């Protein structure tokens, strides 16, 4: 029975069966989603011989941290990790700033030519110059083999800009009118009104852009030549796809070397995923528009 506003609602067998089926379905979905990452963690903590014999499934066999010791002793891992952090921080800041400044004027009905500029920007979602013209452009701008070749070409994602523009359109126009009466300029209205009321969408876009930068390797593979500037994903790709390992691992030799290579691949995956997993809980609270609704009620 469920009591609601003084009424008692009787629930039959079919309702309980439906709830039970939903619970089982969600548990199965959680398992299918979580287990691959959990398995990667278990393998990275297991003994190489146990992995070779196929004994690792749900629990680590021969629990050891030697894999992570080998990784952290490799200076290329630390260097690539620092590069990834730098590219992600700088790139996300540029992305969010450029996206917000592009979305703000396009959200204004009084902006002359708003439809034309919106159409012009949307066209870039479906048509692009291609890889070779993009490479030549980056080359002519003297950005090859620099951080700017990674963070500048994708400064604005059109779809994210459209989402942010739609959010800005939901802010009541009366707030801007009141600010203009008090002598506020468009730029000050953007800083003092739009941005404070847009923390949920800014946090969401920051998460989207940060994950994109953190997982990106194609741009670095195309525009970067020096290994000292490679992000972590390039190192991971070389390990998983190309089979390139550090000098320390190659010196181990024998069957254990191949097994250790598998462990190292999985351990590097954990190291690459861990920061995003740790940051997400702090960003999740902004995904709800509660702050926006509360500000309007006040």
Secondary structure as UniProt FT lines:
FT   STRAND          2..4
FT   TURN            5..6
FT   STRAND          7..9
FT   HELIX           13..44
FT   HELIX           48..52
FT   TURN            53..54
FT   HELIX           66..72
FT   HELIX           75..106
FT   TURN            109..110
FT   TURN            112..113
FT   HELIX           114..126
FT   HELIX           131..140
FT   TURN            141..142
FT   TURN            144..145
FT   HELIX           148..151
FT   TURN            152..154
FT   HELIX           158..169
FT   HELIX           173..181
FT   TURN            182..183
FT   HELIX           186..189
FT   HELIX           190..194
FT   HELIX           195..197
FT   HELIX           199..215
FT   HELIX           218..223
FT   HELIX           227..229
FT   HELIX           232..237
FT   HELIX           238..242
FT   HELIX           247..250
FT   TURN            251..252
FT   HELIX           254..284
FT   HELIX           285..287
FT   HELIX           290..297
//
